[in-house]
Amino acid sequence: MKKMVLLIFAMVIMLQSACYAYSSSLLLDDTRIIKKDVIDMVVGNFVNDGFTVGSANDYQVTFEKPVTNFLTRALYATPAYPTPYYRVIVNFAPTNGGLKLVLNAQIVSNPNSGHEKIADDTSISYDNYINSLSDYFSRYVGVGMNLFLEKDGDYIKAGTITKGGSADKNGVKTGDLIVSVNDISCKTMDVLTLNKMFKDAKQGDKFKLLLKNGEENREVTIEVDDVPSPYVLSKIK
């Protein structure tokens, strides 16, 4: 039954795509992808860009925004509806190994009426947005290390180390205790403060860490740089 639902859903997406001026897809090819997190992020992105959510369910979100460009409005306005709308429909289709995101966009005359007309306008493009999503999931800038939320005595404890990041390259291990950062003792530093230091740092900034593991103390320097993501992405034409 589940396979049948997904098949029907895929057919609907294919039929819809033929009606849109712009269509593009991104495959989040990783079983660790959480669909709700991706949907929440996409909704936040479009709302911050001035769109409103027209409709939403677990597999599809529709966004709308009035056209403000003078020439575009003049082309697609009608006496009854002088303001055409941008409409973006984003589908979230589960796959065997992750999630497929399909973004379709169009300009609509007479929006939300019984006389809607889809404009044949190929100037719409969301390539930059699709590329930004790809960049977000494929790489990010940081030191490649998370921290445990609770301190271990006077020390801050290294959490997950991302393979290929600066922390990993410089030998930081999960469970290492951070004694000091840039010669500032962690006795008087909380985890949130250190997280903020890492987050606010710019690419190329460096942090000198004094680490403790058992009886051994060692000093390493980690750098804010591109960090490979655990997600594997491929764009579908």
C-alpha positions, -999 to +999 in steps of 0.1 A: +000+000+000+028+024+009+046+017-024+013+025-043+009+058-024+045+068-033+040+058-069+008+079-072+026+108-055+055+106-080+030+106-109+013+137-095+046+155-093+055+146-129+021+159-141+024+190-121+060+198-133+048+200-169+026+230-159+053+251-143+076+277-157+104+265-134+111+231-120+141+217-102+149+189-078+174+179-052+181+144-038+190+142-002+205+108-005+210+098+032+189+078+055+196+102+084+177+130+067+147+140+088+119+152+066+103+174+092+135+193+097+139+199+060+103+211+056+106+234+086+138+249+071+123+254+037+092+270+052+113+294+072+134+303+042+103+312+021+085+330+049+116+351+056+115+360+018+080+374+021+060+344+010+029+332+029+020+295+032-010+288+011-014+251+020+007+225+037+008+188+045+034+162+052+044+159+015+038+193+000+039+230+009+025+258-013+039+294-010+025+326-025+037+362-028+023+392-047+044+402-078+060+436-070+080+440-102+063+467-123+068+451-157+058+417-146+027+430-129+018+449-161+022+418-182+000+395-160-024+418-142-062+417-151-088+444-144-104+421-118-071+410-102-045+437-107-019+418-087-006+385-100+012+361-076+043+341-075+034+306-065+060+280-054+051+244-047+077+223-029+071+186-027+090+163-003+090+127-015+106+100+006+130+077-012+145+044-002+177+062+009+165+097+019+143+125+006+137+140-028+128+177-028+110+190-059+105+228-064+080+241-090+073+278-096+049+298-117+033+332-120-005+332-116-029+357-130-063+360-112-048+341-082-071+321-060-101+325-082-121+303-105-103+320-134-067+314-126-043+315-155-007+302-154+017+325-171+041+311-197+070+329-181+104+312-182+122+340-164+115+325-130+145+308-115+153+293-081+186+279-090+204+300-064+181+286-037+185+250-048+223+256-049+222+271-014+204+241-001+230+218-017+258+239-001+240+238+033+237+200+034+270+192+017+294+215+035+295+241+063+321+263+079+332+254+114+357+235+134+340+201+129+333+194+166+302+194+188+304+197+226+286+178+253+260+200+269+272+194+305+307+201+317+329+174+331+341+191+363+362+220+353+365+208+317+343+210+286+340+177+268+344+172+231+314+155+215+309+143+179+339+149+157+331+153+120+354+133+097+375+155+075+370+186+097+398+206+114+392+189+148+395+155+132+426+164+112+443+176+143+436+145+164+407+157+186+387+127+198+352+123+212+355+124+250+386+146+251+385+172+279+391+208+269+412+223+296+417+258+280+409+276+248+434+302+236+450+301+271+417+309+287+408+283+314+376+264+309+371+265+347+352+298+343+338+291+309+305+274+302+296+253+272+273+279+256+301+304+257+326+281+238+299+271+213+293+308+206+330+314+202+331+286+175+299+298+159+309+335+157+344+328+144+352+335+107+368+312+082+405+310+089+402+318+126+422+295+149+417+281+184+445+267+205+431+239+227+448+223+257+433+188+258+433+162+285+426+125+280+434+103+311+468+114+324+479+128+290+477+165+282+484+178+247+480+210+228+464+213+193+453+241+171+421+238+151+409+262+124+375+273+112+372+259+077+349+240+053+337+209+070+323+180+049+287+171+057+276+136+065+249+141+038+255+130+003+237+151-023+230+150-060+210+175-081+185+160-105+180+178-138 
